[in-house]
Amino acid sequence: MARAKRSGVPKRLRFDVLKRDAFTCQYCGAKAPDAVLHVDHVHPAAEGGDSDILNLVTSCASCNLGKGPRPLSDSSALAVKHAQLAELQERREQLDMMIAWQKDVADLDGVAADGLAELWASLVRNSELTEHGVKQMRDLVVKYSFGEVADAMRVAVGQYVEKKGPQHALDKIQGICKNRRIEAKHPWMREANHATNIMLKKFDWLRRWRVLADASEAINAGVCADIVLECARSAASPREWENGLRGEIRMAQMPGGGA
């Protein structure tokens, strides 16, 4: 089967389609550079389909051309060579596009980090992020969104700058982002963390993971979050906290206890 000619889609538009589809065939999931990718018309150009980006989709060569094994005659050898050269050139161009895409992403991360540095300077008087601090922000916006990091920064500044200083607040931002992601996935974790913080404020020698595990176990067993918080507030000792939770768990597991 002869290699299909390009559809005449401009290179810049092809790049935009490939970026939109994350350099992945939308039919079978094959990805560049392991597969040669085409930009295919959803409504065929031969039937009047235009080259608007909404009518274009990323397709691997196999899906687009319907390649299949068949014996080749000597007369087709030259055509095969030309097809292989064209495919090699296609791979090179797509690698160039992917490199440019990654550079664009890196540039955006840098802009986001600079924006977070400006936000920090507006929140913390007489304090600017060092080069290391800007790098911290750049690393964070790779893992989290700008909004997530900005919100976490505001929380960290409000909770820690006055008590423990700017650097301590800066170091807490990643943990806040992580906890908020966990809480979004498991809403009960917010209350469990709240109860844990109450206990650690009263008994600072306790291990956080152990207290958090106790609170989480109780909530997952059906104990109302408000009761877990009250157990933390009223506990005069770690033992009283543990015993109180065990009693609440037993009550929650009794018939009608979770009502």
N, C-alpha and C positions, 0 to 999 in steps of 0.2 A: 504494500500500500504506500503510495507516495505521501511524503510529508505535506501536510496542509500549509498553505501560505498564511502569512500573518493577516490578521483581519483589518489592518490599516488603522488600528487604534493608536493614537499618539503616545509616545513613550511616557510622557508625564502622566497621562491618564492611566496607562497600564500600571505605572508605579503606585498611583493612588488606589487602584483596585486591589493590587497585591497587598498593600499595607492594610487596607480595610479588612481583607480576608486573612490577615496574619500569615501571608505566604503559604496558605494551605488550600489544597483542592477541596472545594465545597461539595464534591460528590463522594469522594472516597477517603478524604482526610490525609492524603499524601502531602508531605511538606518539602519545600526547598531547603537545602540544595539536593536532597536525595532524589527528588523528582523534578523533571522539567515542567514548569507551569505555563499555561497559556491563559490569556484573557478571552473568555468565550462570551458570545452574545446569547442571552437567554432567549430572546426572540430573534431568530436568525437574520443576519444582515441581508441575505438573499431574498428574504420575505418581507423586507422593509424595516427590519429592526434597526434602530439607530445606535450610536455609540455613546449614549448618555450613560453615566456611571450606574444608574439604577437598572440598566439593561445589560450590565456586564458582570461577570462572575469569574472567579479564579477556578481553573480546571487543570488537572495534570494532563500530560500528553496522552496517556492511555485512555482516560475518560473522554477527552475531547476528540481524539482521532479514532478510537476504537481499534487500537493496534491488536493484531493477532498473529501467531506464528504461521508462516507459510514458506515453502522452498523458494529460493531466489534464483533466477536464471542469470547467466553470464551477462546478458544485455542490461540487467538491472543493477549490476554491481556499482557502476558509476553513480547512479541515482542514490544508492544506499550510502556511498561515501559522502555525497553532497548533503544528504540528510543528517549524517553523523556530525559533519562540520557545522551545520546549522544548529544542531542540538547543543554542541559544545559552546558555540557563541551565545546561545540562549542561556545556558548555565552561567557563563561569565557575566552576562548582563544582569541576571537575577542576583548573583552574588554581590555585584556592585550596588544594586538597589537595596539589598539587605544591609550592607555596610552603611549606606547613606541613611537608611531607616534607623539603625542603631545610633548613628551620630545625632540624628534629630532627637531621639529619645534622651540621649545623654545631655544635649543642649537644654531640653525642657527640664530635666532634673536639676541642672545648674541654675536655671531661672527660678525654679521652685525653692531651692536652697537659699538663694539670695533673698527671695521674698520672706522666707522664714527668719532670716537674719535681721531683716528690717522690722519684722513683727516683734522679735525678741528685744531689739533696741527700744521699741515703743512701749513695751511692757515693763522692762527692767531699767530703771533710771541709772545713768552713768555706767552702762554695761553694754558692750558690743561683743558679738561672738568672735572668738579667735579663729584662725585658719582651721584648727582642729574642730572647733565647734561647728563651723560651716560644713566641714566634711561629715560630721555626725548627722547634720540635717540632710545632706545629700544622700547618705546611706539610708536614712529613714524614709525619704520620699520614694526610694526604689521599692521598699517593702509596703509602705502605706500611702494613702492619698494625701495630697497637700492639706485638705480639710481635716483629716484625722490627726495629722501632726500638729496643725495649728491649734485645734481644740485641746489636744493633750498638753501643748505648751502653755496655754492659758491656765489649765488646771494646775500644772506643775509650778508655775510662777505664783499662783494664788496660795498654794499649800506649803511650798518649801522655801521660797526665796528669803522671806523675812526670818524664818526660824533657822534654816541651815545653809543659806547662801545660794548664789546663782548657779554655781557648778553642780551642787547637789540637785537643784531643780532641773538643770539641763540633763543630767544623767537619768532622771526619773521619766523623761518623756517617752522613751521606748517602752518601758514597762506599762505606762498608762495606755499607750496605743494597743499593746498586746492584750491587756486586760479588757479593754473596751471591745475588741474583736471577739474575745471569748464570751463576754457578757451578751453580745449581740446574738451569738449562736446558742448560748445557754443562759436565758434571762435570769434564772435563779442564782447565777454566780454573783450578781450584784449584791444581793442580800447576804450571801455567804461571805463575800469580801468585806462587807460592812461589819458584820458580826466579828470577823477575824480582826479587823482593825481596832474594834473596841477592846477585844481581849488583849491584843498586843500593847495597847496603850496602858492597860492596867498591869499586865505581867510581861514586861519586855524581854524576859529571858526565854519565853516560849518559842518553839519553832513554828514559823508561819505556816509551812505546809501541813503540819499536824493539826493546827487549829482549823485551817481551811478545810481539811478533809473531814473533821468532825462536823463542821457546820454544813458542808455539802451533803454528807451522809444523812443528816437529820432532815434537810429539806427534801431530798430525793425519796426519803422514806415516808413523806407525807406530812411532816411537821410544818405548820404555817411559818412563813418567813418572819412574821412579826414576833412569834413566840421564840424563835431562835435568837433574834435580836434582844428580846427581853432577858433570855437566859444569859447572854453576854453582859448585859448591863447590870444584872443583879448578882452575878457570880462573885463571891468573896474570895474564891480560890480556883485554880484550874480544876481541881477535883470536883468542886461544886458544879462547875460548867459541864464537865463530862457526865456526872451523875444526872444533872438536870436534863441534858439532851437524851440520855438513855431512857429516862422516864417518859419524856415526851414522845420518843419513838415507839415505846410500848403502847402508849395511849393511842397514837395515830394508827397503829396496826390492829387495834381491837375493832371488832365489828361496829361500824358507825363512828369510829374514832376520828376519821378524817373529815367528818361532816362539819 
